[in-house]
Amino acid sequence: MRHAVLMAALLLGACAKPREERVLSREALASSSAVKPASTAAAELPQPRGAATVRTDMGTYSAPSVRFSADFLGDPPVTLMLVALSAQSEDGGYWRFRMSVDEKFLKSKRATARLIPQTALGPGLAIVDYQLPKEPPVTMDEGTLELTVTGNQVRGEVRLKDGRVRANFEGPLTVECWVPPAWLSGANAPAAPPVPAPSSPEDGPVRVLDEAQATSQCQSVAAVFR
């Protein structure tokens, strides 16, 4: 039961945009105490406009990229993976999705998920929501999201329950990889300072962003999408 609760909390945390807590390089590690709790209450904000494009019947949205996030947990040994896009329009609206995937996705590079209201995610489930200017946010609760990755390029679409295409998207994929602090310390700098522990058990395990892909786990994930 404890394991199931932890999994739900971690997947909810994966839906939120991480704070600017990152280890930039081997040199930066020695002076950084950046940490990432397993869950955070901060909502994911639309990214600046860029190369990824979403086309809907309500308008066009863009973001720098589609994001693939791999979150490694040491105890218990769990890997949480999420594909997400948070795009915005010129008039200030946004359109975004979050899709939970499992290790099969690393081989097939294809995924189909059922749309659900904003609750704990799991493989085969996705959340799609959007907001038009001066309108309340809307969460789609019926339909499917499909995507395919070729190299580091993503293409996909959202279909309603009746089969109509509601949105399609395409763009480059970027990879984020979060690991327990000890993994990164061992891979980079033996003299790295200790990383602060969570302030309470509810904060969950702490991970750091392996931006330099120094760990073998993150190297393996990044290699899949080159």
C-alpha positions in Angstrom: 0.0 0.0 0.0 2.8 2.4 0.9 4.5 1.7 -2.5 1.2 2.5 -4.3 0.8 5.8 -2.5 4.4 6.7 -3.2 4.0 5.9 -6.9 0.9 8.2 -7.1 2.7 11.0 -5.4 5.7 10.8 -7.7 3.5 10.8 -10.8 1.6 13.8 -9.6 4.9 15.5 -9.0 6.1 14.7 -12.5 3.1 16.7 -13.8 4.5 19.8 -12.3 7.3 21.9 -13.8 10.4 21.4 -11.7 11.9 24.5 -10.1 15.2 25.8 -11.4 17.2 23.2 -9.4 19.9 21.7 -11.6 23.4 20.5 -11.7 24.9 22.1 -14.8 28.2 20.3 -15.0 30.9 18.5 -13.0 32.3 21.8 -11.9 28.9 23.1 -10.9 28.2 20.0 -8.8 30.9 20.9 -6.3 29.2 24.2 -5.5 25.5 23.2 -5.8 23.1 21.8 -3.3 20.2 21.7 -5.8 17.5 19.2 -4.9 14.2 18.1 -6.3 11.4 16.8 -4.0 9.3 13.8 -5.3 6.3 16.1 -5.5 5.6 19.8 -5.8 2.5 22.0 -5.7 3.7 24.3 -8.4 1.6 24.1 -11.5 3.3 23.7 -14.9 3.5 27.0 -16.7 3.5 27.4 -20.4 7.0 27.6 -21.9 8.2 30.4 -24.2 7.3 30.1 -27.8 9.6 28.0 -30.0 10.1 25.1 -32.3 7.3 22.7 -31.2 3.9 23.5 -32.7 0.4 22.6 -31.7 -2.5 23.2 -34.1 -6.1 23.0 -32.9 -9.5 24.1 -34.1 -9.1 27.1 -31.6 -5.7 28.3 -32.7 -1.9 27.6 -32.9 0.4 27.2 -29.9 4.2 26.7 -29.7 6.9 25.8 -27.2 10.7 25.2 -27.4 10.2 21.4 -27.4 8.3 18.4 -26.2 9.9 17.2 -23.0 10.7 13.6 -22.0 11.4 13.3 -18.3 12.9 10.2 -16.6 12.8 10.2 -12.8 14.9 7.5 -11.1 14.1 6.5 -7.6 16.6 4.4 -5.6 14.5 3.0 -2.8 12.2 1.4 -3.9 13.9 1.0 -7.4 11.4 2.8 -9.7 11.7 4.7 -12.9 9.0 7.2 -13.7 8.8 8.5 -17.2 6.6 11.3 -18.6 6.2 13.0 -22.0 4.9 16.5 -21.7 4.3 19.6 -23.8 3.3 23.1 -22.5 2.7 25.5 -25.3 1.3 29.0 -25.6 -0.4 31.2 -28.2 0.4 34.7 -29.2 -2.8 35.9 -27.5 -1.8 34.4 -24.1 -3.7 31.1 -24.2 -2.0 27.8 -23.5 -2.4 24.1 -24.5 -0.5 21.3 -22.8 -0.4 17.6 -22.2 1.3 15.2 -19.8 1.5 11.5 -20.7 2.9 8.8 -18.4 4.8 6.1 -20.2 6.8 3.0 -19.2 10.0 1.3 -20.4 8.2 -0.2 -23.4 8.2 3.3 -24.8 12.0 3.4 -25.0 11.9 0.5 -27.5 8.7 1.2 -29.5 8.9 5.1 -29.3 5.2 5.0 -29.7 2.5 5.6 -27.1 -1.3 5.8 -26.9 -3.1 7.1 -23.8 -6.6 7.6 -22.7 -7.5 11.1 -21.6 -8.5 11.5 -17.9 -9.3 14.4 -15.5 -6.4 15.7 -13.5 -5.7 12.8 -11.1 -2.7 10.5 -10.5 -1.2 9.4 -13.8 -0.1 5.9 -14.8 1.1 4.3 -18.1 -1.7 4.5 -20.7 -3.1 7.7 -19.2 -2.7 11.3 -20.2 -4.0 14.8 -19.2 -4.7 17.4 -21.8 -5.8 20.9 -20.8 -6.0 24.3 -22.4 -7.1 27.8 -21.7 -8.3 30.5 -24.2 -7.7 34.1 -23.3 -10.2 35.4 -20.7 -11.8 32.0 -20.5 -11.6 29.4 -17.6 -9.2 26.4 -18.0 -10.6 23.3 -19.7 -9.5 19.7 -19.1 -10.4 17.2 -21.8 -11.8 14.0 -20.2 -12.7 11.9 -23.3 -10.5 10.8 -26.1 -7.0 9.6 -26.8 -3.5 11.0 -27.2 -1.1 9.3 -29.6 2.5 10.1 -30.3 5.5 8.8 -32.2 9.2 9.7 -31.8 11.6 9.4 -34.7 15.1 10.3 -33.7 14.6 13.3 -31.6 11.4 14.5 -33.3 7.9 14.0 -32.0 4.6 13.9 -33.9 1.2 13.2 -32.4 -2.5 14.0 -32.2 -5.4 14.2 -29.8 -8.6 12.5 -30.9 -12.1 12.8 -29.4 -14.1 9.8 -28.4 -16.0 10.0 -31.8 -12.7 9.8 -33.7 -12.4 13.5 -34.7 -8.9 15.0 -34.5 -9.0 17.9 -31.9 -5.3 18.8 -32.1 -2.0 17.7 -33.7 1.5 18.6 -32.6 5.1 18.1 -33.7 8.5 19.3 -32.7 11.9 18.4 -31.2 12.2 16.3 -28.0 14.4 17.2 -25.1 15.4 14.8 -22.4 15.5 15.5 -18.6 16.9 12.9 -16.2 16.5 13.1 -12.4 18.5 10.8 -10.1 19.2 10.3 -6.4 22.0 12.7 -5.3 24.4 9.9 -4.4 24.3 8.6 -8.0 25.5 12.0 -9.3 28.0 12.5 -6.6 29.6 9.2 -7.3 29.6 9.8 -11.1 31.1 13.3 -10.9 32.8 14.5 -7.8 33.9 12.4 -4.8 34.2 15.5 -2.7 30.8 16.9 -3.5 29.0 18.4 -0.5 26.1 16.5 1.1 22.6 17.2 -0.3 19.9 18.4 2.1 17.3 15.8 3.0 13.6 16.4 2.6 12.1 18.6 5.3 9.5 16.0 6.1 8.5 12.5 5.0 5.7 13.9 2.9 8.2 15.7 0.7 9.4 12.4 -0.5 12.8 11.3 -1.9 15.2 14.0 -3.2 16.6 13.8 -6.7 18.9 16.1 -8.7 18.9 16.9 -12.4 21.7 15.1 -14.2 22.0 17.7 -16.9 25.5 16.6 -17.9 24.2 13.0 -18.3 27.0 11.7 -16.1 25.2 8.7 -14.8 24.9 5.5 -16.9 21.1 5.5 -16.4 20.7 8.9 -17.9 23.2 8.2 -20.7 21.1 5.2 -21.7 17.9 7.2 -21.8 19.4 10.0 -23.8 20.9 7.6 -26.3 17.4 6.3 -27.2 16.3 9.6 -28.7 19.4 10.6 -30.7 
